[in-house]
Amino acid sequence: MIRSRKPADMPTDEDSARISLTAHYTGYTWYRHGLSHRGLITPTGRALYTALRPLNGGARRLGLPNLDGLLLARHRALDAWLEQAIVDGRVSQVIEVAAGLSPRGWDFARRHGDRITYIEADLADMAKLKRNRLQKMGATSAHHRVVALDALADGGPGSLSDLAAALDRKTGLAIITEGLLNYFSRRQVLLIWQRFARVLRPFPQGLYLSDLHIASDNRGLAARSFVALLSRFVRGEVHLHFRSALEARSELISAGFPAVEVIHPECDEESADAQERRSARLVRVLRAGTRTKP
Ligand SMILES: C[S@@+](CC[C@H](N)C(=O)[O-])C[C@H]1O[C@@H](n2cnc3c(N)ncnc32)[C@H](O)[C@@H]1O
C-alpha cells in the first residue's frame, strides 16, 4: 500500500478500520433485503443490523426516512445505471472501489459472465475477507476478482492507476464507489475525483458512479438526526462536503468529468416501497462521464 505523505486529513489506520466495519452492516442489509448471498454476511454485520433494527423500525412506523431505505434506494439506482451502461455496450470493465461485502460484483459477474470483467477492490484486510468468501461460494473467475487497493494512493502497487494500466484500453471502463466518499474530507474527495477522471480518460468510455450526501438534503430535523446517528455509528465524522447538487456537479466537471448528473435515486413506483422513496430524498447518486457524449 502506497502512502508516502500523510497530511492531517488523511484517515488513520483506526479510521479505516471503522469505515471497514460499516461494510459488515451494509453487507447484512443487502442480504436481509434479498439482494445478496448468504456467503457474504458476517456475524458482525448481523449484530450491527440487529442493534439498529429498533431505530429503522421506529422511523418506518413514524413515516420518517431510515437507513435501510436510503441504502436500498442508492444501491438499486447504481445497479440500474451500471446495468444500462453494460447493456448499451458502453462499458465492459468495472472496478468497484471500496466494494466491501457488497453483492454487486457477484451479481453482475454471474449475470453477464465473460462479457464483462469485474474487479472488486478494497483495503487489504477487507479484500482478503471478500476473496475468501467468494472463493467459498465458487464465485471467482478470470472475469471476476478481488484486489487490495487504497483509493487514496496516487500510484504504485495497490493504486487505482496501477490496476487500470493492466485493463483493455479498447473497451469502456466504469468505476463505482458506494458508501465511501462521506468518510473522507472534501480535499480528499476532490483528489479522488481527479484521480478517477485521470484513470478513466484513456478508455473509449469512462464512467464514474457513486452515492453522495449533500448538505441541502440534510437540513430537516430527521435528516440531521440521521447524520448524527451515522457519525455515531462509525465513531467518526460523516462529512457533507457540498451545499448543493449544483456545487458537487461543478466540482466533478472541474475534476475532469464533462458529463455529470447528480440526482436523487429514482425509485421505481412498482418495486420500491414508500419507505425507500421517502429515504431516497436524503441521498444523491452521481453519474459522471469523461466524454461529453456518453
Ligand atoms: C461503508 S463500506 C461500503 C462497502 C460497500 N461499498 C457497500 O456499499 O456495501 C466502506 C468500505 O470502504 C472501504 N475503505 C475505507 N477506506 C478505503 C480506502 N482508502 N481505499 C479503499 N477502500 C476503503 C472499507 O474497507 C469498506 O469496505
The ligand as an ORCA input file, in Angstrom:
! r2SCAN-3c Opt
* xyz 0 1
  C     -19.464      1.757      4.088
  S     -18.415      0.481      3.495
  C     -19.210      0.304      1.919
  C     -18.993     -1.043      1.361
  C     -19.788     -1.339      0.073
  N     -19.451     -0.405     -0.981
  C     -21.257     -1.368      0.316
  O     -21.960     -0.472     -0.166
  O     -21.743     -2.302      0.966
  C     -16.955      1.332      3.155
  C     -15.815      0.460      2.577
  O     -14.737      1.352      2.282
  C     -13.526      0.661      2.448
  N     -12.451      1.636      2.529
  C     -12.177      2.518      3.524
  N     -11.105      3.286      3.214
  C     -10.691      2.882      1.977
  C      -9.628      3.271      1.111
  N      -8.775      4.227      1.449
  N      -9.475      2.624     -0.066
  C     -10.322      1.630     -0.435
  N     -11.361      1.215      0.345
  C     -11.538      1.832      1.533
  C     -13.779     -0.127      3.709
  O     -12.856     -1.179      3.881
  C     -15.229     -0.590      3.481
  O     -15.275     -1.846      2.848
*
